[in-house]
Structure formats: C-alpha cells, structure tokens
Amino acid sequence: MKISRLHIDGFAVEDYQRITKEDIAGGDLLLKGGNRSGKTLTINALLYALYGPQATLGIQSGRTSTVEIQFDNGHQPHRGGGGRSYDDGTEEVEKEAAEDRLEELIGPEDITTLQFVHSETDKLPLSRLSKPQLIQSIRQIVGSNLQQELEDYRDERDSLEQEIEQVRRTELAPVQRELEEIDIGQVRKPA
C-alpha cells in the first residue's frame, strides 16, 4: 500500500500554509530539499494524520491543522480541527473507530513510526528505546513467525540445559566420586 495523495493545510508553521501533492507514486517516499523547505514538516504532518500529535517528532501541530492522506487502495485518513475520520470508500468512521480502522490497515503506532527517519538522529523513535525494547521492536517488525521460532529455540535450549544438569547429577557425579576414592598410591605398574 502506498500514499497516492497528500494534503496539508496550516500545519505547525505559517511559512507553509498549504502543501498538496496529488501524484505521489513509487515504493518509497523520499523528501529532499534545503533547510526550511518543509521536509520535517511533511514527515510530522504524516505522523500527525496517522497517529495524532503525540506521534510527531519534536513539533506541535497548529490548532487549525488539517492533514488528509489518500492511499492507493482508496482509503483516506483525515485529522484536523480537533477531529479525526477514516473513509475506506464504503463507510466513513470517526474518533476511536477511525483510529482502530487505521491501525488495522497500517499497524500500531510504535511499529509504523519506526519507518520515519528524522535528520536529527537523537530525535529518532529508535534512539529513545532501550536495548531490550529495540530488540523487541525488531522482532515485531520481522514477524511473528520469526518471534515464535526464536521462542521455540529458547525453550529447546532450556530443555537441553536441564537434561545436561540431570546427566551431570545422576551419571557423572557417581563416577566422579568413584574416581576420587581411588588411591593412586596403591595402583601397581604391570611388570
């Protein structure tokens, strides 16, 4: 699924009152431009439209911000004026129902926002994660099949470690005791 249309109106700064792009196509969306050309603003507007103001990277949306996205499947999330809606072409829903439908379509916020790369690396979502959180996020992104496989290997490793300890106690310990009881001084060399 790709973004095919983007409309940003009055988002965060007065320098860029309106950005409308009707012909977005391709696998990845790369924004380039000089300083203060609207790159970070556009990324933040996308995050705002998808997940609200808490998802933006170091910027607050304006009170009159409106952002509309259209995906190539026709689905359209909209956020602005204190409201949010989601239209899938057959039905338009609002508020929490809109949030739920959008999450079904593109995934949870914590996973999706990891795909947005900010030019200031200390503001990247990944930079805020601890090492265990980072590993967990990577596992979630890679997929539940790999996660299950890792857990299966972990369980198998734990089981093998238990078996080794059992063998150590039941089979090796008695042999070890017997070896310790042998008086090497009484053993004679064959003549």
C-alpha positions in Angstrom: 0.0 0.0 0.0 1.3 3.4 -1.0 0.4 7.0 -0.4 -1.1 8.4 -3.6 -2.3 11.9 -2.4 -1.3 14.2 0.4 -2.9 17.5 1.5 -1.5 19.5 4.4 -3.2 22.7 5.5 -2.0 25.1 8.2 0.3 22.6 9.9 2.6 23.9 12.6 4.1 26.9 10.9 3.0 29.9 8.9 5.7 29.5 6.3 3.9 26.6 4.6 0.2 27.3 4.8 -0.7 24.6 2.3 1.1 21.6 0.7 -0.9 19.5 -1.8 0.7 16.6 -3.7 -1.7 14.7 -6.0 0.8 12.5 -7.9 2.7 10.5 -5.3 3.7 7.1 -6.6 6.5 4.6 -6.1 7.8 2.2 -3.5 9.4 4.8 -1.1 8.7 8.4 -0.4 11.9 10.4 -0.3 11.7 14.1 0.7 14.7 16.3 -0.2 15.3 20.0 -0.1 17.2 22.8 1.5 16.9 24.0 5.1 13.4 25.1 6.0 11.9 23.7 2.8 9.3 21.6 4.6 10.8 18.1 4.8 10.5 17.5 8.5 7.2 19.4 8.5 5.8 16.9 5.9 7.0 13.9 7.9 5.4 15.3 11.0 2.2 16.0 9.1 2.1 12.4 8.0 2.7 11.2 11.6 0.1 13.6 12.8 -2.5 12.4 10.3 -1.8 8.7 11.1 -1.5 8.8 14.9 -2.1 12.3 16.2 0.1 15.0 17.8 1.9 12.6 20.2 3.5 10.8 17.3 5.2 13.9 15.8 9.0 14.3 16.0 9.7 17.4 18.1 7.0 19.6 16.7 3.4 20.5 17.6 0.6 20.8 15.2 -1.3 24.0 15.0 -4.9 24.3 16.3 -6.1 24.7 12.7 -4.0 22.0 11.2 -5.7 19.7 8.7 -3.9 16.7 7.1 -5.5 14.3 4.6 -3.9 11.2 3.1 -5.1 9.0 0.4 -3.7 5.6 0.0 -3.6 3.8 -3.4 -6.4 1.5 -2.2 -8.7 4.5 -1.8 -8.6 4.6 2.0 -8.4 8.1 3.4 -7.5 9.1 6.9 -8.2 12.7 7.9 -7.2 14.6 11.0 -7.8 18.2 11.8 -9.9 20.7 13.7 -9.9 18.5 16.8 -11.4 15.6 14.9 -10.3 12.5 13.0 -12.0 10.3 10.4 -11.3 7.4 8.2 -13.0 6.6 5.0 -12.5 3.3 3.3 -14.6 4.1 0.2 -17.7 2.4 1.6 -18.0 3.9 5.1 -16.7 6.9 7.0 -16.0 6.5 10.7 -14.8 9.0 13.3 -12.8 9.2 16.5 -11.8 5.9 18.1 -13.3 3.9 15.3 -11.2 5.8 12.9 -8.1 5.1 15.0 -8.9 1.4 15.1 -9.5 1.1 11.3 -6.3 2.9 10.5 -4.3 0.6 12.9 -5.9 -2.4 11.2 -4.7 -1.0 7.8 -1.1 0.1 8.6 -0.3 -1.3 12.0 0.3 0.0 15.5 2.0 3.4 16.1 5.1 2.1 17.8 5.9 -0.1 14.8 4.9 2.3 12.0 6.6 5.3 13.3 10.0 3.5 13.3 9.8 3.7 9.5 10.1 7.5 9.5 13.7 8.7 9.5 14.4 12.1 11.0 17.6 14.0 10.1 18.4 14.6 13.8 19.3 11.1 15.0 18.7 11.9 18.7 15.0 12.5 17.8 14.5 9.2 16.0 12.0 6.9 17.7 14.6 4.2 17.8 17.1 6.4 19.7 14.6 6.6 22.6 14.4 2.8 23.0 16.4 0.7 25.5 18.3 -2.2 24.1 15.6 -4.8 25.1 12.8 -2.5 23.6 14.8 -2.2 20.4 15.3 -5.9 20.1 11.6 -6.5 20.8 10.6 -3.9 18.1 12.9 -5.5 15.6 11.3 -8.9 16.3 7.8 -7.4 15.9 8.7 -5.9 12.6 10.4 -9.0 11.3 7.2 -11.0 12.0 5.6 -13.3 14.5 6.8 -16.4 12.7 10.4 -15.5 13.5 9.5 -14.5 17.0 7.8 -17.9 17.5 10.9 -19.7 16.1 13.2 -17.8 18.5 11.0 -18.7 21.4 11.0 -22.3 20.3 14.8 -22.3 20.1 15.0 -20.7 23.5 12.7 -23.4 25.0 14.7 -26.1 23.4 17.9 -24.7 24.8 16.4 -24.5 28.3 15.3 -28.1 28.0 18.8 -29.3 26.8 20.4 -27.4 29.7 18.1 -29.2 32.1 19.0 -32.6 30.6 22.7 -31.8 30.8 22.3 -31.0 34.5 20.3 -34.1 35.1 23.1 -36.3 33.5 25.7 -34.4 35.5 23.9 -35.3 38.7 22.8 -38.9 38.0 25.5 -40.3 35.8 28.7 -38.2 36.1 28.5 -37.5 39.9 28.8 -41.1 41.0 31.7 -41.8 38.5 33.4 -38.6 39.8 33.1 -39.9 43.4 34.5 -43.3 42.5 37.5 -41.7 40.8 38.1 -39.5 43.8 38.1 -42.6 46.1 40.8 -44.4 44.1 44.1 -44.4 46.0 46.6 -43.9 43.2 49.4 -44.9 45.5 48.2 -48.5 45.7 48.0 -49.0 42.0 50.9 -51.1 40.7 52.5 -50.9 37.4 52.4 -54.1 35.4 55.8 -55.9 35.5 
